[in-house]
Amino acid sequence: MAIQLTVRNLQKKIPINPSLIKQKIARILCHEHILDAELSVVFLTDQRIRTLNKKYLNHDFATDVITFDLSSGIKKKRRTCLEGEIFVSGETAHRNAKKYNVTDSQELLLYVVHGILHLLGYKDKTASDKEKMRAKEQEILGIL
């Protein structure tokens, strides 16, 4: 069992420290008792994330984060293994950081946490689901 993390930066709006991102992801995975993971996190421009959003989700707009669960087999209620891709818009993070009066890095980290939670099975379509996800985001951000 191993944790394999890849971080790529394909945007220029926010400086990215791949080592720091990997450390934070490792802490999140440990906190969530994930024993085996192969995750790729890619920081993109709004244009690139919009292209992904349109191609794979039929939404013609930029968004903050998109996740793709690449885990095979039967989904368990409580997962200990993750395999997936998380795409994060640096431009959206930059805009929203100003809007919510937080740093660019804090907003980016929130999106990474959000993406991991999606891979863990959290949803945010209903008000109840959003409430659960927001509470879990705050719990995780609190340990980081």
C-alpha positions as CSV (number, residue, x, y, z in Angstrom):
1,M,0.0,0.0,0.0
2,A,1.3,3.4,-1.0
3,I,0.4,7.0,-1.6
4,Q,1.3,8.3,-5.0
5,L,0.7,12.0,-5.6
6,T,1.4,14.1,-8.7
7,V,1.0,17.9,-8.8
8,R,1.2,19.8,-12.0
9,N,0.9,23.5,-12.5
10,L,-0.4,24.7,-15.8
11,Q,-1.5,28.2,-14.8
12,K,0.4,31.4,-13.8
13,K,-2.0,33.3,-11.7
14,I,-1.0,31.7,-8.4
15,P,2.5,30.4,-7.5
16,I,2.3,26.7,-6.6
17,N,4.6,24.8,-4.3
18,P,4.1,21.1,-5.3
19,S,5.9,19.8,-2.2
20,L,3.7,21.7,0.1
21,I,0.6,20.7,-1.7
22,K,1.7,17.0,-1.5
23,Q,2.3,17.3,2.2
24,K,-1.1,18.8,2.8
25,I,-2.8,16.1,0.7
26,A,-0.8,13.4,2.6
27,R,-2.2,14.9,5.9
28,I,-5.7,14.9,4.6
29,L,-5.4,11.2,3.5
30,C,-4.0,10.2,6.8
31,H,-6.8,12.0,8.6
32,E,-9.4,10.2,6.5
33,H,-7.6,6.8,7.0
34,I,-6.8,6.4,3.3
35,L,-4.1,3.8,3.1
36,D,-3.6,3.6,-0.7
37,A,-4.0,6.4,-3.1
38,E,-2.9,7.5,-6.6
39,L,-4.0,11.1,-7.0
40,S,-3.1,13.7,-9.6
41,V,-3.8,17.4,-8.9
42,V,-3.6,19.8,-11.8
43,F,-3.8,23.6,-11.5
44,L,-5.3,25.1,-14.6
45,T,-6.5,28.3,-16.2
46,D,-10.2,29.1,-16.4
47,Q,-10.1,28.4,-20.1
48,R,-8.7,24.9,-19.6
49,I,-11.1,24.0,-16.8
50,R,-14.0,25.3,-18.9
51,T,-13.0,23.0,-21.7
52,L,-12.9,20.0,-19.3
53,N,-16.2,21.0,-17.8
54,K,-17.9,21.3,-21.2
55,K,-16.3,18.1,-22.7
56,Y,-17.0,15.8,-19.7
57,L,-19.8,17.4,-17.7
58,N,-21.7,19.3,-20.5
59,H,-21.3,22.6,-18.5
60,D,-20.1,25.5,-20.7
61,F,-18.5,27.6,-17.9
62,A,-15.3,27.7,-15.8
63,T,-15.6,26.2,-12.4
64,D,-13.4,26.0,-9.3
65,V,-12.7,22.3,-9.2
66,I,-13.5,19.2,-11.2
67,T,-12.8,15.6,-10.0
68,F,-12.6,12.4,-11.8
69,D,-12.9,9.2,-9.8
70,L,-10.7,6.6,-11.4
71,S,-11.2,3.9,-8.8
72,S,-12.3,0.6,-10.2
73,G,-14.5,-2.0,-8.6
74,I,-17.3,-1.8,-6.2
75,K,-17.7,1.4,-4.2
76,K,-17.6,0.9,-0.5
77,K,-19.4,3.2,1.9
78,R,-16.1,3.9,3.7
79,R,-13.2,3.9,1.3
80,T,-9.6,3.3,2.2
81,C,-8.3,3.5,-1.3
82,L,-8.5,6.5,-3.7
83,E,-7.6,6.9,-7.4
84,G,-8.5,10.0,-9.2
85,E,-7.7,13.3,-10.8
86,I,-8.5,16.8,-9.3
87,F,-8.4,19.8,-11.6
88,V,-8.3,23.2,-9.9
89,S,-8.7,26.7,-11.5
90,G,-6.0,29.1,-10.2
91,E,-7.8,32.0,-11.8
92,T,-11.1,31.1,-10.1
93,A,-9.3,30.7,-6.8
94,H,-7.6,34.1,-7.2
95,R,-11.0,35.8,-7.9
96,N,-12.8,34.0,-5.1
97,A,-9.9,34.7,-2.6
98,K,-10.5,38.4,-3.1
99,K,-14.3,38.0,-2.9
100,Y,-14.1,36.0,0.4
101,N,-11.1,37.9,1.8
102,V,-8.8,35.0,2.1
103,T,-5.4,34.3,0.6
104,D,-5.0,32.7,-2.8
105,S,-3.3,29.7,-1.1
106,Q,-6.2,29.3,1.3
107,E,-8.7,29.2,-1.5
108,L,-6.6,26.8,-3.6
109,L,-6.3,24.5,-0.6
110,L,-10.1,24.6,-0.1
111,Y,-10.6,23.4,-3.7
112,V,-8.1,20.6,-3.2
113,V,-9.9,19.5,0.0
114,H,-13.2,19.8,-1.9
115,G,-12.0,17.6,-4.7
116,I,-10.7,14.9,-2.3
117,L,-14.0,14.9,-0.5
118,H,-15.8,14.3,-3.8
119,L,-13.5,11.3,-4.4
120,L,-14.4,10.1,-0.9
121,G,-18.1,10.2,-1.9
122,Y,-19.3,13.5,-0.6
123,K,-21.8,15.3,-2.7
124,D,-22.9,18.9,-2.9
125,K,-26.1,18.9,-5.0
126,T,-28.6,19.3,-2.3
127,A,-28.7,21.8,0.6
128,S,-28.2,18.9,3.1
129,D,-25.3,17.5,1.2
130,K,-23.7,20.9,0.9
131,E,-24.0,21.4,4.6
132,K,-22.3,18.0,5.3
133,M,-19.5,18.8,2.8
134,R,-18.9,22.3,4.2
135,A,-18.6,20.9,7.7
136,K,-16.1,18.3,6.6
137,E,-14.1,20.9,4.7
138,Q,-13.9,23.0,7.8
139,E,-12.8,20.0,9.9
140,I,-10.0,19.1,7.4
141,L,-8.9,22.7,7.0
142,G,-8.7,22.9,10.8
143,I,-6.1,20.1,10.9
144,L,-4.0,21.7,8.2
